[in-house]
Amino acid sequence: MITIRPNVEPTGLYTQKQAADALRVERHTIKRYEANNLLRFRVRKAGNQKVTTGADIIKCWQSMYL
């Protein structure tokens, strides 16, 4: 995981891959964060894809580094 705050828009929606890219971790790590309730995802009706907000990505990062 990166040591500087991820560059994401707090109100933006991000897929699991985009969240992994923002935190610079592997996608399976994102799934582990979700299982441990560090990241919350919801299923987006358009495309049936799991998404999270930028604010949740930042919260996950803060739980690791602050």
C-alpha positions as YAML, in Angstrom:
chain: A
units: angstrom
residues:
- id: 1
  name: MET
  ca: [0.00, 0.00, 0.00]
- id: 2
  name: ILE
  ca: [1.18, 3.52, -0.71]
- id: 3
  name: THR
  ca: [2.33, 5.75, 2.15]
- id: 4
  name: ILE
  ca: [0.85, 8.95, 0.70]
- id: 5
  name: ARG
  ca: [-2.89, 9.69, 0.56]
- id: 6
  name: PRO
  ca: [-4.51, 8.08, -2.51]
- id: 7
  name: ASN
  ca: [-5.46, 10.53, -5.25]
- id: 8
  name: VAL
  ca: [-9.20, 9.79, -5.44]
- id: 9
  name: GLU
  ca: [-12.31, 11.96, -5.55]
- id: 10
  name: PRO
  ca: [-14.21, 11.41, -2.25]
- id: 11
  name: THR
  ca: [-17.60, 11.36, -4.00]
- id: 12
  name: GLY
  ca: [-16.41, 9.28, -6.96]
- id: 13
  name: LEU
  ca: [-17.29, 5.64, -7.49]
- id: 14
  name: TYR
  ca: [-14.47, 3.11, -7.98]
- id: 15
  name: THR
  ca: [-14.44, -0.53, -9.01]
- id: 16
  name: GLN
  ca: [-12.33, -3.11, -7.19]
- id: 17
  name: LYS
  ca: [-9.61, -2.77, -9.83]
- id: 18
  name: GLN
  ca: [-9.61, 1.01, -9.60]
- id: 19
  name: ALA
  ca: [-9.47, 0.84, -5.79]
- id: 20
  name: ALA
  ca: [-6.53, -1.56, -6.04]
- id: 21
  name: ASP
  ca: [-4.77, 0.82, -8.44]
- id: 22
  name: ALA
  ca: [-5.42, 3.81, -6.15]
- id: 23
  name: LEU
  ca: [-3.99, 1.99, -3.13]
- id: 24
  name: ARG
  ca: [-1.30, 0.27, -5.23]
- id: 25
  name: VAL
  ca: [-2.18, -3.22, -4.02]
- id: 26
  name: GLU
  ca: [-3.27, -6.40, -5.77]
- id: 27
  name: ARG
  ca: [-6.94, -7.07, -6.42]
- id: 28
  name: HIS
  ca: [-7.01, -10.05, -4.05]
- id: 29
  name: THR
  ca: [-5.83, -7.68, -1.30]
- id: 30
  name: ILE
  ca: [-8.87, -5.48, -1.96]
- id: 31
  name: LYS
  ca: [-11.09, -8.54, -1.59]
- id: 32
  name: ARG
  ca: [-9.38, -9.31, 1.75]
- id: 33
  name: TYR
  ca: [-9.97, -5.70, 2.88]
- id: 34
  name: GLU
  ca: [-13.64, -6.12, 1.98]
- id: 35
  name: ALA
  ca: [-13.86, -9.40, 3.93]
- id: 36
  name: ASN
  ca: [-12.30, -7.68, 6.97]
- id: 37
  name: ASN
  ca: [-14.69, -4.70, 6.66]
- id: 38
  name: LEU
  ca: [-11.94, -2.22, 5.83]
- id: 39
  name: LEU
  ca: [-13.63, -1.37, 2.52]
- id: 40
  name: ARG
  ca: [-17.35, -1.42, 1.77]
- id: 41
  name: PHE
  ca: [-18.61, -2.22, -1.71]
- id: 42
  name: ARG
  ca: [-22.11, -2.11, -3.13]
- id: 43
  name: VAL
  ca: [-23.39, -3.56, -6.39]
- id: 44
  name: ARG
  ca: [-24.01, -0.91, -9.00]
- id: 45
  name: LYS
  ca: [-27.18, -1.55, -10.98]
- id: 46
  name: ALA
  ca: [-25.64, -0.27, -14.21]
- id: 47
  name: GLY
  ca: [-23.33, -3.12, -15.21]
- id: 48
  name: ASN
  ca: [-23.91, -5.16, -12.04]
- id: 49
  name: GLN
  ca: [-20.43, -4.20, -10.80]
- id: 50
  name: LYS
  ca: [-19.15, -3.76, -7.25]
- id: 51
  name: VAL
  ca: [-18.17, -0.16, -6.48]
- id: 52
  name: THR
  ca: [-16.93, 1.82, -3.50]
- id: 53
  name: THR
  ca: [-16.56, 5.54, -2.90]
- id: 54
  name: GLY
  ca: [-13.35, 7.49, -2.82]
- id: 55
  name: ALA
  ca: [-14.13, 8.40, 0.79]
- id: 56
  name: ASP
  ca: [-14.14, 4.70, 1.71]
- id: 57
  name: ILE
  ca: [-10.79, 4.22, -0.06]
- id: 58
  name: ILE
  ca: [-9.33, 7.12, 1.92]
- id: 59
  name: LYS
  ca: [-10.80, 5.72, 5.16]
- id: 60
  name: CYS
  ca: [-9.18, 2.35, 4.44]
- id: 61
  name: TRP
  ca: [-5.84, 4.02, 3.79]
- id: 62
  name: GLN
  ca: [-6.14, 6.08, 7.00]
- id: 63
  name: SER
  ca: [-6.83, 2.94, 9.03]
- id: 64
  name: MET
  ca: [-3.46, 1.60, 7.89]
- id: 65
  name: TYR
  ca: [-1.31, 4.74, 8.12]
- id: 66
  name: LEU
  ca: [-2.79, 7.19, 10.63]
...
